[in-house]
């Protein structure tokens, strides 16, 4: 069993819960309220802007130039593909520039991105990939599972097409191969740490669906010091 196969096996229960979450199922059958999806777009745009920065930190920490270049390509892909998709959704959902300017992330979005920065700043390239990979891989599996679904809402059709597409799948497979190659060269202690980071990110992925579905707020949001950038 490869390291990535071991990781996937360890988080199977969590990922199955994501597959069955009403947010994901609501995209598939079109029953998800656009209000919840609108909230998700704002939070996910924030998340992806930091995801790209962590990918760039991975490029800086990579031990070889090839991995540096590839991680930079992934950061660029996040900015040009996924964030462009979200910008399109934002326009169609009536999200204004003023709304974006005063946006503050929800507790889960803030905590998840903080987890990614912790992995990037305190860890090595293997830790960074391990923390980032569940977002790639889970979305790919959801996209593959939802292929062929035809919700009436066009935005949901486009979301499924984006994450069920070949371009995204190839990026995921590349990172899975990369983490296996890294795992072969590090210690058992390193692999255990990578596994823990992967597990935590998988937990946050599930929490992100729930956050969007219930439109999570800070307990005392008027006092929240969280800033967008």
C-alpha positions, -999 to +999 in steps of 0.1 A: +000+000+000+014+034-010+015+063+015-013+081-003-035+049-003-029+046+035-039+083+039-071+078+019-080+047+039-075+065+072-099+094+063-125+073+045-152+078+072-147+116+072-148+118+034-179+096+032-195+121+056-185+149+031-200+130+002-233+127+021-234+162+035-265+181+025-244+209+010-227+185-015-259+166-021-278+198-026-254+209-054-259+175-070-297+176-071-301+214-072-318+216-039-291+237-022-303+273-016-284+299-035-281+319-003-259+291+012-239+288-020-234+326-021-220+324+014-198+295+004-184+315-026-173+344-004-157+320+022-141+298-004-127+328-023-110+338+009-098+303+015-084+299-020-065+332-019-046+318+011-044+283-004-025+298-033-001+316-009+006+283+009+012+266-025+038+294-031+054+288+003+056+252-008+075+263-039+099+282-017+105+253+006+109+227-021+143+210-021+146+209-059+139+233-087+114+210-105+092+209-074+096+246-069+084+252-105+055+228-102+042+243-069+044+277-085+023+264-114-002+251-089-004+284-072-009+302-105-036+276-114-055+283-082-054+321-090-063+318-127-088+289-127-105+284-094-105+321-083-117+331-118-145+306-115-155+322-081-153+357-096-178+346-122-200+331-095-197+363-075-209+385-104-238+362-111-248+360-074-248+398-070-218+399-047-207+436-047-172+451-044-184+468-012-194+435+002-160+419-007-142+449+008-158+445+042-158+406+042-145+388+072-140+350+072-161+327+093-144+309+122-140+277+102-125+294+072-101+314+094-091+283+114-086+261+083-063+287+065-044+291+098-038+254+099-024+255+064+000+284+074+011+265+104+020+235+083+038+257+058+057+278+083+067+251+107+070+222+084+088+209+053+075+204+017+059+170+027+039+187+055+027+214+031+015+189+005-001+168+032-021+198+045-031+210+011-039+176-005-073+169+010-088+200-006-075+189-040-083+152-037-117+154-020-130+179-045-117+157-073-136+127-059-167+147-055-164+160-090-160+125-104-190+113-083-212+141-095-203+138-132-235+133-151-257+150-125-278+178-141-291+202-114-314+228-129-292+257-115-265+265-141-240+276-114-241+241-098-236+225-132-205+247-137-192+238-103-195+201-110-179+205-144-149+224-129-141+199-102-150+169-124-128+181-152-096+165-166-075+196-159-082+195-122-079+157-120-044+158-135-033+184-109-047+161-081-029+130-095+004+150-097+002+159-060-007+124-050+023+111-068+044+138-052+034+130-017+042+093-023+077+102-036+083+124-006+071+098+019+096+073+005+125+096+014+115+107+050+114+091+084+085+073+100+081+102+124+078+126+094+052+103+078+032+103+110+032+141+111+022+143+075-007+118+082-019+140+111-019+171+089-038+153+062-064+141+088-068+176+102-074+191+068-099+164+060-118+173+092-118+209+081-131+200+047-162+185+063-165+215+086-163+238+056-195+223+041-212+226+074-200+262+078-215+271+045-247+251+050-256+268+083-239+301+073-217+301+104-210+334+122-187+345+149-203+345+184-196+382+188-192+391+151-193+429+157-161+426+178-143+402+154-108+416+146-103+393+116-092+410+084-096+399+048-060+399+036 
